[in-house]
Amino acid sequence: MIIFLKPQISLEKEKLLRQFLVDRRVEVIAVRKKLQTLLVITGRCGELVKREIETHESVEKILVSDRPYKLACKSFKDKPTKIKLPNGKNIGNREIIIMAGPCSVETKDQIYEIAQKVAKAGCQVLRGGAFKPRTGPYDFQGLGKIGLHFMREAADNNNLAMITEIMDIRDIELVEKYTDMFQVGTRNMQNYPLLKELGKTRKPVFLKRGMWATYKELLLAAEYILVGGNENVILCERGIRAHVPETRFTLDLNAVPYLKHETHLPIFVDPSHGTGRANLVRAMSKASIAAGADGLMIEAHIDPRRSVSDADQAISMEELTKLVNEVKKVAAAVNRI
């Protein structure tokens, strides 16, 4: 159950309500939103106590939810969440948003050229990693702070928003100075200390599904961010581990309509990681939009063969332009733009 406090309620009245709940052994977690404070009940609450809460002078209304992800579910918010980007674009509107760029920021010249071509292709967001989680400790780990600086300049020069991966709580303050969105990768989907800290920020969080995670686990991971008061969460399907050896992962497009049914949060798809094969990315991008996705995250490089990471799944800039043009046609067919 969720308790909606009356807007602009005084701190004294909120304390009295909290004591009222303590006296009735009702445990809650406070969620501080921009215009209103919510109290999420974490345990049991009897019918009699529920009626007392509903009629309390400090309570605007209560919402009973049968989902464990109370803030992410549609019963909490019946209208889709829309997230405004600094370049004027909105995630969650009719327009399909495409994020594109290299797996890793390698050099200043590389990211500058890619940003120009990403913008020219018709994409709205520049993606790239300054801090990279790699399977092997000897693999390229990213340029760090200087990579963030290069990426910020490249994005600004081309009217692109910027997204980059956050891996460590200790890097949040640094990364927040540069990025417009935090990306949480598959390996960190259930890094709950990191999710809690990102909940205290107000920049959008792009949360990728863990490669073994269920839909419920993804939504509960999002709940950790929402409970912190950060309403700007985007969910991303990026492929799961399966028995198929021909692709790096199996892109689970069941996730898109399922999540659309369950949550008000925007849904993206990453067909680059989802397939691990550049020659499949364009086809799966179109399928993702047909399934109802709000946008795509694409790995693209000026010379995919020379990419220092994920070379097999990176597409060329020419291929990116074809992808955007074909996705627009699918979008129009499903009443998107």
C-alpha positions as CSV (number, residue, x, y, z in Angstrom):
1,M,0.0,0.0,0.0
2,I,1.1,3.6,-0.8
3,I,0.1,6.6,1.3
4,F,0.0,9.9,-0.6
5,L,0.6,12.8,1.8
6,K,-1.2,16.1,1.1
7,P,1.0,18.5,-0.9
8,Q,3.0,21.1,1.1
9,I,2.3,19.3,4.3
10,S,4.2,20.7,7.3
11,L,7.1,18.7,8.7
12,E,5.3,18.7,12.1
13,K,2.2,17.1,10.6
14,E,4.3,14.5,8.8
15,K,6.0,13.6,12.1
16,L,2.6,13.2,13.8
17,L,1.4,10.9,11.0
18,R,4.6,8.9,11.2
19,Q,4.1,8.5,15.0
20,F,0.5,7.5,14.3
21,L,1.8,4.7,12.1
22,V,4.4,3.6,14.6
23,D,1.8,3.3,17.3
24,R,-0.1,0.9,15.0
25,R,3.0,-1.0,14.1
26,V,2.9,0.0,10.5
27,E,6.3,0.1,8.9
28,V,6.9,2.5,6.0
29,I,9.6,3.9,3.6
30,A,9.4,7.6,2.7
31,V,9.7,8.5,-0.9
32,R,10.5,12.2,-1.5
33,K,9.2,13.3,-4.8
34,K,9.3,16.8,-6.3
35,L,5.8,17.9,-5.2
36,Q,4.7,15.3,-2.8
37,T,6.0,12.8,-0.2
38,L,4.8,9.2,-0.3
39,L,5.0,6.5,2.4
40,V,5.2,3.0,1.1
41,I,4.0,0.4,3.6
42,T,6.5,-2.5,3.7
43,G,4.6,-5.0,5.9
44,R,1.0,-6.0,6.7
45,C,-1.7,-3.5,7.4
46,G,-5.2,-4.6,8.7
47,E,-8.4,-3.3,7.2
48,L,-9.3,-1.2,10.2
49,V,-5.9,0.5,10.3
50,K,-6.1,1.1,6.6
51,R,-9.4,3.0,7.1
52,E,-7.8,5.0,9.9
53,I,-4.9,6.0,7.6
54,E,-7.3,6.9,4.7
55,T,-9.2,9.4,6.9
56,H,-6.1,10.9,8.6
57,E,-6.0,14.7,8.1
58,S,-2.5,14.5,6.6
59,V,-3.3,11.9,4.0
60,E,-4.5,12.8,0.5
61,K,-5.3,9.2,-0.6
62,I,-4.0,5.7,-0.4
63,L,-3.3,3.2,-3.2
64,V,-3.4,-0.6,-2.7
65,S,-1.2,-2.5,-5.1
66,D,-0.9,-6.2,-5.6
67,R,2.5,-5.9,-7.2
68,P,5.8,-6.1,-5.3
69,Y,7.2,-3.2,-7.5
70,K,4.7,-0.7,-6.2
71,L,6.1,2.5,-7.7
72,A,7.0,0.9,-11.1
73,C,3.6,-0.7,-11.7
74,K,0.9,0.9,-13.8
75,S,-1.6,1.0,-10.9
76,F,0.7,3.7,-9.3
77,K,0.8,5.8,-12.5
78,D,-1.6,5.2,-15.3
79,K,0.0,7.6,-17.8
80,P,3.4,6.7,-19.3
81,T,6.5,8.3,-17.8
82,K,8.0,10.9,-20.1
83,I,11.6,12.0,-19.6
84,K,12.8,15.3,-21.1
85,L,16.3,15.5,-22.5
86,P,18.5,18.7,-22.5
87,N,18.4,18.8,-26.3
88,G,14.6,19.2,-26.2
89,K,13.7,15.6,-27.0
90,N,11.5,13.5,-24.9
91,I,11.7,9.8,-24.0
92,G,8.3,8.1,-23.8
93,N,6.5,10.3,-26.4
94,R,5.5,9.1,-29.9
95,E,9.0,9.8,-31.3
96,I,11.4,6.9,-31.2
97,I,14.7,7.8,-29.5
98,I,17.9,6.2,-30.8
99,M,21.1,6.2,-28.8
100,A,24.2,5.4,-30.8
101,G,27.9,5.5,-30.5
102,P,30.9,3.3,-29.7
103,C,31.2,0.7,-26.9
104,S,34.2,2.7,-25.6
105,V,35.5,6.2,-26.1
106,E,38.9,5.6,-27.5
107,T,40.3,9.0,-28.6
108,K,39.1,12.6,-28.9
109,D,39.1,12.4,-32.7
110,Q,37.2,9.1,-32.7
111,I,34.3,10.3,-30.5
112,Y,34.1,13.7,-32.3
113,E,33.8,12.1,-35.7
114,I,31.3,9.5,-34.4
115,A,29.1,12.2,-32.7
116,Q,28.9,14.1,-36.0
117,K,27.8,11.1,-37.9
118,V,25.4,9.9,-35.2
119,A,23.7,13.3,-35.4
120,K,23.7,13.3,-39.2
121,A,22.1,9.8,-39.2
122,G,19.2,11.1,-37.2
123,C,19.9,9.9,-33.7
124,Q,19.2,12.0,-30.6
125,V,21.7,10.6,-28.0
126,L,25.4,9.8,-28.0
127,R,26.4,6.7,-26.1
128,G,29.9,5.6,-25.2
129,G,31.8,4.1,-22.3
130,A,34.4,6.0,-20.3
131,F,34.5,3.3,-17.6
132,K,34.1,-0.2,-19.0
133,P,33.3,-3.4,-17.2
134,R,35.3,-6.0,-19.1
135,T,35.3,-9.8,-18.6
136,G,39.1,-9.9,-18.5
137,P,41.2,-7.6,-16.2
138,Y,43.7,-7.0,-19.0
139,D,41.2,-5.7,-21.5
140,F,40.8,-2.0,-22.2
141,Q,38.9,-0.5,-19.3
142,G,38.1,3.0,-20.7
143,L,39.7,6.4,-20.6
144,G,38.0,7.5,-17.4
145,K,37.6,11.2,-16.7
146,I,39.2,12.4,-19.9
147,G,36.9,10.2,-21.9
148,L,33.9,11.8,-20.2
149,H,35.3,15.3,-21.2
150,F,35.7,14.3,-24.8
151,M,32.2,12.8,-24.9
152,R,30.6,15.8,-23.4
153,E,32.2,18.2,-25.9
154,A,31.3,15.9,-28.8
155,A,27.7,15.7,-27.7
156,D,27.3,19.4,-27.1
157,N,28.8,20.3,-30.5
158,N,26.2,18.2,-32.3
159,N,23.1,18.9,-30.1
160,L,23.0,15.4,-28.8
161,A,22.2,14.2,-25.3
162,M,24.8,12.0,-23.7
163,I,24.6,8.7,-21.8
164,T,27.5,6.7,-20.3
165,E,27.9,3.8,-17.9
166,I,28.3,4.1,-14.2
167,M,29.9,1.2,-12.4
168,D,31.0,2.4,-9.0
169,I,29.3,4.5,-6.3
170,R,32.5,6.4,-5.9
171,D,32.2,7.7,-9.5
172,I,28.7,9.0,-9.3
173,E,29.7,12.6,-8.4
174,L,32.2,12.7,-11.3
175,V,30.1,11.1,-13.9
176,E,27.1,13.3,-13.0
177,K,29.0,16.4,-13.9
178,Y,29.3,15.2,-17.5
179,T,26.4,12.9,-18.4
180,D,22.7,13.5,-19.1
181,M,21.8,9.9,-18.2
182,F,23.4,7.2,-16.1
183,Q,23.6,3.8,-17.7
184,V,23.5,0.8,-15.4
185,G,24.9,-2.3,-17.3
186,T,23.7,-5.9,-17.1
187,R,26.3,-6.8,-14.5
188,N,25.2,-4.1,-12.1
189,M,21.4,-4.5,-12.5
190,Q,21.3,-6.0,-9.0
191,N,24.1,-3.8,-7.5
192,Y,21.6,-2.5,-4.9
193,P,24.0,-0.1,-3.1
194,L,24.6,1.6,-6.5
195,L,20.9,1.7,-7.4
196,K,20.1,3.2,-4.0
197,E,22.6,6.0,-4.6
198,L,21.3,6.7,-8.1
199,G,17.9,7.0,-6.5
200,K,19.2,10.0,-4.7
201,T,20.2,11.7,-8.0
202,R,17.6,13.3,-10.3
203,K,19.2,12.5,-13.6
204,P,17.6,9.7,-15.7
205,V,18.9,6.1,-15.1
206,F,19.0,3.7,-18.0
207,L,18.7,0.3,-16.4
208,K,19.7,-2.7,-18.4
209,R,18.2,-6.1,-17.7
210,G,20.6,-8.6,-16.2
211,M,21.6,-11.4,-18.5
212,W,19.9,-14.0,-16.2
213,A,17.3,-11.7,-14.7
214,T,13.5,-12.2,-14.8
215,Y,11.1,-9.4,-15.7
216,K,10.1,-9.2,-12.0
217,E,13.8,-8.9,-10.9
218,L,14.3,-6.0,-13.4
219,L,11.2,-4.2,-12.2
220,L,12.3,-4.7,-8.5
221,A,15.7,-3.3,-9.4
222,A,14.0,-0.2,-10.9
223,E,12.0,0.1,-7.6
224,Y,15.3,0.6,-5.7
225,I,15.9,3.8,-7.8
226,L,12.3,5.0,-7.6
227,V,12.1,4.6,-3.8
228,G,15.0,7.0,-3.6
229,G,12.8,9.6,-5.2
230,N,14.3,9.5,-8.7
231,E,11.3,9.2,-11.0
232,N,13.3,9.1,-14.2
233,V,14.0,5.4,-14.9
234,I,14.3,3.7,-18.4
235,L,14.2,-0.1,-18.7
236,C,16.3,-1.8,-21.4
237,E,16.1,-5.3,-22.7
238,R,19.6,-6.3,-23.9
239,G,19.5,-10.1,-24.3
240,I,19.7,-13.0,-22.0
241,R,21.9,-16.1,-21.7
242,A,20.4,-19.1,-23.5
243,H,21.5,-22.4,-25.1
244,V,21.9,-20.8,-28.5
245,P,25.6,-20.6,-29.4
246,E,25.2,-18.8,-32.8
247,T,24.5,-15.4,-31.1
248,R,26.2,-13.8,-28.1
249,F,22.9,-13.5,-26.3
250,T,19.2,-14.2,-27.1
251,L,17.3,-11.0,-27.6
252,D,14.1,-11.5,-25.6
253,L,11.5,-9.3,-27.3
254,N,8.7,-10.9,-25.2
255,A,10.0,-8.4,-22.6
256,V,8.8,-5.4,-24.5
257,P,5.0,-6.0,-24.6
258,Y,5.2,-7.7,-21.1
259,L,6.8,-4.7,-19.5
260,K,4.6,-2.3,-21.4
261,H,1.6,-4.1,-19.8
262,E,3.2,-4.0,-16.3
263,T,4.9,-0.6,-16.0
264,H,4.6,3.1,-16.9
265,L,8.4,3.3,-17.4
266,P,9.8,3.7,-20.9
267,I,11.2,0.6,-22.6
268,F,14.3,0.4,-24.8
269,V,16.0,-2.4,-26.6
270,D,19.7,-3.0,-27.2
271,P,19.9,-5.3,-30.3
272,S,23.7,-4.9,-30.4
273,H,24.4,-6.8,-27.2
274,G,21.2,-8.8,-27.7
275,T,22.6,-10.5,-30.8
276,G,26.3,-9.8,-30.6
277,R,26.3,-9.8,-34.4
278,A,26.4,-6.7,-36.5
279,N,24.5,-8.3,-39.4
280,L,21.5,-8.9,-37.2
281,V,21.2,-5.5,-35.5
282,R,19.2,-3.8,-38.2
283,A,16.5,-6.5,-38.4
284,M,16.2,-6.8,-34.6
285,S,15.9,-3.0,-34.3
286,K,12.9,-3.0,-36.6
287,A,11.4,-5.9,-34.7
288,S,11.9,-4.1,-31.4
289,I,10.0,-1.0,-32.6
290,A,7.2,-3.2,-34.0
291,A,7.0,-4.9,-30.5
292,G,6.4,-1.5,-28.9
293,A,9.8,-0.2,-27.7
294,D,10.2,3.5,-27.1
295,G,13.8,3.5,-28.4
296,L,17.0,1.7,-29.2
297,M,20.6,1.7,-28.0
298,I,23.0,0.9,-30.9
299,E,26.7,0.3,-30.9
300,A,28.2,2.1,-33.9
301,H,31.8,2.8,-34.9
302,I,33.6,4.6,-37.7
303,D,35.6,1.5,-38.3
304,P,34.0,-1.5,-36.5
305,R,36.8,-3.9,-37.3
306,R,39.2,-1.7,-35.3
307,S,36.9,-1.1,-32.3
308,V,38.9,-1.9,-29.1
309,S,35.8,-3.6,-27.6
310,D,32.7,-5.4,-28.9
311,A,33.9,-5.2,-32.5
312,D,31.7,-8.1,-33.7
313,Q,28.5,-6.3,-32.8
314,A,29.4,-2.7,-33.8
315,I,27.8,-1.4,-37.0
316,S,29.3,1.1,-39.4
317,M,28.0,4.7,-39.7
318,E,26.5,3.8,-43.1
319,E,24.7,0.9,-41.6
320,L,23.4,3.2,-38.8
321,T,21.9,5.6,-41.3
322,K,20.1,2.7,-43.0
323,L,18.9,1.5,-39.6
324,V,17.4,4.9,-38.7
325,N,15.6,5.2,-42.0
326,E,14.1,1.7,-41.8
327,V,13.1,2.1,-38.2
328,K,11.2,5.3,-39.1
329,K,9.1,3.3,-41.6
330,V,8.3,0.7,-38.9
331,A,7.5,3.4,-36.4
332,A,5.1,5.1,-38.8
333,A,3.3,1.7,-39.2
334,V,2.7,1.4,-35.5
335,N,1.6,5.0,-35.0
336,R,5.0,6.3,-33.8
337,I,7.4,8.8,-35.4
